[in-house]
Amino acid sequence: MSASSLRSFEYLESLPGTVFNRLYQQPSTALAIFRRMLTHLAKSFVMAMLYISHPLPVTDLESWVRADNHALSLLERLHVLSTAAVNSGQPRAYTLTNPFAASLRLALTGGGNHKSFGIPCSTPAKNPVTIAELDNIARGQWEGVLGYMVGSTGIDLSDSGVKLSHGVRTLLQLGGLVEARGKKVEITQDGFAFILQEVNAQVWTVLILYLENAESLQMDPVDVLSFLFMLGSLELGQDYSKTTLTPTQIQMLEDLGDFGIVYQPSPPSSRFYPTRLATTLTSDAGALRSVSAGFENALRSADGKGFIVIETNYRIYAYTSSQLQIAILQLFCRLSTRYPNMVAGKITRESIRRAVGMGITSDQIISFLSTHAHPQMKKNNPILPPTVVDQIRLWQIEGERMKATVGFLFKDFVSAAEYEAPCRYAEEIGVLVWKNDTRRMFFVTRHEQIATYLKNKPKNVKSAQAG
């Protein structure tokens, strides 16, 4: 199961059965679950039982194939399969749940007036939008999202012409992908992990965040999820009518347009276009055909190859002219020179410590550099110089040498005798963390027992104070 499938599956698995009952009333949802969430064996089980009118005994199932508990468990968790009631003495039997089975049959054979696969516009558009234009729109909007996230580097990404709405910025903050510190926005560890994902997984991550906040936006989560599955079944380049959409789905068009998932010629327009980001939601195809689009644009050069060269002296060279690529590099590098098609810089202790301070780990940085190394670098074994890899890890460990312990400091004892007795008692009961005999002070994790001990010996420790 791909990363995007796993992310969406984890969300679906947390939903109650009543929600699945509503979701499966839409053939597009049943087909999307079948295509995207099920393993090959689970799909075979579904197709074998789809047109059987009676429950299938487990003995018959085992005669076809050795029982696979993982596939059966997956179907039960998604409320696709249920155990049928059988008479005493008869073997256990399975049956497909309804309305999943009925909706999947409709999706496969056609018919009905459910309109869950969208209604293509019956009249031609005055200014038709081509697939290439839709890809450019999706690329530009998604680059705007990534550019906002890595904008903490100080590089001006405003020349992209993309202005993110307040709702998009708020959603990224609610999801923990960025963190607002005053007027400055900084990428978090989760945000950098998001940058490292392939674009389809990124889209699902954002959509799950949208779903989790749907109720606070006074939206029906089931309606939202059904619309997302419908978008995954639409045809790229085809314009669709908005007349059959619910008010919630109309609002979603505006929000999803900010991410480049759909495109509307104008808000009052009666038609909308799904982009490649939408039509690949429920498939394993690439979300954007062009390797310079979206996430791939952030991580690959124009010819689709790696673009980073790093030397043993920590010098780094990146063959790119993309502002977004440069901004991502500057999260953990100190760039010093820029040419039309290349930037040069150095990985330093300060740049790594700054990245670690934002929550980016050394393993993430090393993974980024090795994954997107120049083809010439990939001829080496290992790809990255070991001295560079080790030093990046050591620079992170430097910041982890100090461990904070919450506790209480006792000090200002008048005499050594007054100090030694409670200090020895703290050590005996296992709460002593640190002591300094010369300065007559000690530090403990709990103070209640020490306070009781001092209270019972007032004559000996009158001048002792706890700070």
N, C-alpha and C positions, 0 to 999 in steps of 0.2 A: 504494500500500500504506500503510495507516494506521500510526501510531507503534507501536501494540501489535502489529500483524502483523509489522512490521519487527523488533521486539525478539525475538519468538518465532522468526522466520525465521532470524535470525542465530544463535540457539542451535541450532536444528535443523540448520543448514548445517554446524555444527562436528562433528556426530555421524558416526560411521563407518557404513558400509553395513550391517554386521551388526545394528546397533541398529535401523535402519529396517526390516530384515527382521522383527524381532520386533514392532516397533510396528504394522506393517501387517497383522499377523495379527488385529487387532481392527477390525471394521467401523467402529466409532465413530471410531477414529483416522484411518482412510482418508477417511471422510466429512468430518471436521474439517479435514484438510489440504486436501481438495478445495474446501471452502467458504471457508476462511479465508486460505490461503496462495497460491492460484493466481490469476493474472490472468484476465480474461474470455477472451482468446484461448487461454491454456493450458487452461482448462476446456473450450473447444470441441475442442481437440486430443484431450483425454482422452475426452470423450464420443464422438467420432468413432471412436476405436479400441477403446472398451470392449467392444464385442460383435463385433469382428473376430477371427477365429481365426488369421489369419496376419499376419506382419509387414507394415507399411505402407511401401512404397517412398517415398523422398523425392520422387520425381517426381510421385506421386499427391498427396502433401501439397501440393506447389507448385501443382498444378492447382486446388486448392480456394482457397488463399489464398497470397499472397506470403510466402515463408519468413520467419519472425520468429525471429531468433536469440535474442532475450531470452526469449521464451516457452519455446523448446526448452531453453535453458540452465537456466532455472528448474526445469523438469520433471526434467532430468538431475541437478541438484544435490539435489533432494529425493528422488532415487531412485524417481521415478514412471515415468520413461521410460528405455529403454536401447536401444543400437544392436544390432540382431539380426545374427547371422552370415549372410553371403550368399556365394554362389559368385563366383568370379573373373569379372569382366566385368559383373556385375549391379550396379544402383545400390544405394546404401546404403538400409537400411530401419530403421524404428523399431517398437518393440513396448512395451506396458505391462508393467511388472515384476509379478511375482507375489511375495508374496500381495496386493499393492495392488489389482490388477484384480479378483481374486476377492472381496476384502473390500468393495470399493466396490459391486460388483454386489449383494452381500448387503445392504449398507446401503440401496441404492436400491429393491430389490424385496422385502426382508424374507425371513424364513425362517431356518432354522438354530437352533441352541441355544447360540450364542456368549455371550449375555447381556451384551454389551458396552454396551448402552444402558440398563443398570440394570433392576432388577426392582421394579415398583411394588408397594407393600404390598397384600396381598389382604384385610386386615381394616381397618376404619375406626379411626382414632385416637380415644382417649377425649377428648382436647382438641385438635381440629384447629387447625392454624396457618394463618391466612389470608395472602394475598399482601401485604396491607398490613402485617401484623405482621412478615413476613419482610423487607420493605423497611426497616422501623424497626430491626430487628435488624442488618441489613447496614449501615445508615447509622450506627448507634451504634458498632459495632465499628470501622468504617473511620475515623470521626471520632476514635476513641480512638487509632488508629495515627498519624493526622496530628497530633493534639493532643500526643502524646508527642514527635513530631519537632520541633514548634515550641515545646515547653514550655520551651526555654532562655530565652524572653523573661521568665520569671518570673511569668507569669499563671497562676493556679491553674485547671487544667482538670479537676480531680479530681471536680467535681460531675457529670460526664457519667455516672458510675457504671460506667465501663468500666475494668477492670484488665487490663493487658497481661501475658501470661505471660513468664517469663524467656526462653523460646525465641524469642518475637517480638522482644524487645529485643535479644537476641544476634544474630538474623538481620539486623536493621536496621544493627547495628554492623558485622557481617561484610561487608555490602553497601556500606559506606562512605556510607550515607545520614545517619547520625549518628555523632558521635565522643564518647566518654566521656573526660572530663578530671577525674579524681578522682571525686567523687560527682555532678558536673554533666555533663549531656548537652547537646551543642550540635549544631545542624544543620550539614551540610557543603554545599559547592557542589553536589555531586551530589544531595544531599537537597533543596535548594531547586529544582533542575531537576526533581526528582521531583514536588514540590508543583505545579509549573506544568503537568504533564501532565494529559491527560484521564483519568478514573478507570479506564477499561479498560486503558490503557497502564500505569497505576500497578499494577493488579492483576497484569498480566503481568510487570512488573519484579520484584515481590515473589516471584512463582512461579518465575521464572528463578533468583533467588537461592536459593530453596528447592531447586530441582533441582540447582544447582551444589554444594550442601552435603548432598545426599541420601546420598552414600556415607559421609560422616563420621557420619551418623546411622544407619548400617547399613541403609539402604534401597536397593532396586533402582531406579536412575533410570528404567529403561524402565517398570517398574510404576507409578512415580510419574507419569510423563508420560502413560501410557495412561489413568490415572484422571482426570487433568486434562481430557483430551480427552473422556472419557466425561461429566464434569460439564457440559461445554459443550453436550451433546446432550440433557440432561434437561429436563423440563417444570417451569416455575415453579409453585409451589403444590402439586405432587404429592409425596407422601411415598414414599420408596424403602427397600427392605429392605437390611439390612447382612449378611444371611446368605451372600451370594455373594462378599463382598469378601475380599481377602487380608489377612493381618496387617498388611502395609505400608499398605494402604488404610484399614484401621481406625485406625491411628495417624495417618494423614493427616487423617482427619475431625476429630480433636481439634485438630491444628495449624491446619487451615484454618478451624475454628470461631473461633479467636482473631482471625482477620482478617474474619470475617463472610461468608466465602464459602459456608459450609454452616452448617446449624443442627441440633443434636441436642437433643431435649427433655431428655435426661439421658444421661451416658456409657453406662449399662447398657442404654439403650433399643435396640430392634431396628430402629429406623427413623431416617432422616435426611431433611432437606429442603435442596435446593439453593436458594440465594438468587439474586437477580438478578445479583449479581457473578459467580456461577458459570455461569448459563445463557446469559450473553452473552460468554463467553470466546471462542467460535469464531464470533461474528457481529459485524456492525458496528453493532448496535443499542446504544443507550445503556445503560450498566451499571446505572444507577439512574434510574428514571422521574422521581422527584421532583427538581426543580432545587435543592432545599435539601439534597440528600443528598450524602454523600461529598465529593469534590473540589469539586463545584458549590456545596456549602454553604460551603466555605472561600473561594470566589471570587465568589459572586453573592449578590445580595440576594434577599429572599423572592419578589419578582415576576420574578426571572430576569434583571434588568437590572444594569448596572454600578452600583457604589455609591460610587466614590471621586471626590472633588472636590479639586483642588489649585490653589493660587493662585500668582501670580508671586513672592510674598513667602515661598514655601516652606511656607505653612500648608496643612494637609491635613485634610479632613473625610470621614469614612466613615459612611454611613448604614447601620448594622448594629447588632445586639445580640448577635451570635454571638461567643462567647468564642474560637472557633477563628479566625475572621476577624480579630479584634482581635490575637490572638497573632501571626498572620502579618504584620500591619502593623507590629507592634512590633519585628520583626526589623530594620527599617531606618528606623523613625520614632521620634520622642520624643513619646509621647502625653501630653497634659496634662489634658484634660477629658473626662468621660464623662457622657452622658445616656442615658435608657432606650433610645433607638433611634439614637444617634449618638455617635461619639467624635471628638475634635479633637486635633490635635497639629501637629508641625512636623518637616520633614526638615532635619536639621542635619549639620554636618560630622562631629560625633562619632558620630551614629547611622549615617551611611553608612560611616564608617571601621570601626565595630564590625561592621557587616554584611560588609564586605570582609574583615575579619579572620577571619570564619567561613567565607570562601570564596565568598560571594555576590558576583556581579559586577554592575557598574553596568548592563550591558545587560539582565541578568535583572530588575533592579529597574524599569528603564524599561519593559520589556516588560510586566511585571506591572501597572504603573500605567496604561499606555495600553490594555491589553486589557480591564481591568476599570474603566475610567473611567465616570463617571455619564453617562447619555444626553445631558445638557446639555453636558457637556464634549466629547462626540463630535461636536457640531455645529461645533466649532472645527477649523481646519486650520492648523497641526498640532494634534493633540488635546491634547498637553501643552505648557505654556509652554516655549519654547526656552531661556529662561534657567535653568529648573529642570533640564532635560535636560543642558545643557552643564555646569552646576555639579556635578551628580551624577557625571558622567564625570571632571571635574577633581579632585573629592575622592578618587576612586579612584586617579587618576594620582599624586596627592601621595605615596601610600605606595609608589609604584614608582620614585621618583626615585633611591633608593639601590640600587646593584647590588653584591652581595657577590662578591668574588673570592678564591678560596683561593690562598694563596701564602706567601712567607717574607719577613720584614723583616730587613734588615741595618742595623746601627747601631753607635754607639760607636766611630767611627773617630777616631784621635788627631789626625790632621792632614788638611788638605784634599787633599794629594797621595795619601794612603792611601785616601781616599774616592773621588776622581775616577776612578782607574784601573779598579777593579772596576765602578763605576757605568757608565762608558763602555762597558766590555766587555759588560755586561748589555744595554745599549741596542743594541749592534751585533748580538748574537745573537737579539734580539727577545723577551726574557723580561722586560724592564723594564715595570712597570705604573705606578709612581709614584716620585718622588724629591723630596727637600727638601735643596737645597744648603746652606741656612743651618744646618740641624740635622744635616747629614751622615748622612742615612739614605735608603735606597731599598728598594722593595718589588718582588719578582720572583715569577713564577709557577712557576719551576723553580730549584732551588738546586744541583743536581749539578754543572753546568758552572762556576758561580760558585765553589763550594767547591774544585773542582780548580784554578781560576785562582788563588785565594788560597793554596792549598797550594803552588803552584809559585813563589810570591813571598812566602816567609815573612818576609823581612827588612823588606819594605815594609808588611806588614799584620799585624804580630804582635798588635796590640791590637784588631783587628777582631773583632766578635762577631756571630753570627747569632742572631736571636730570632724 
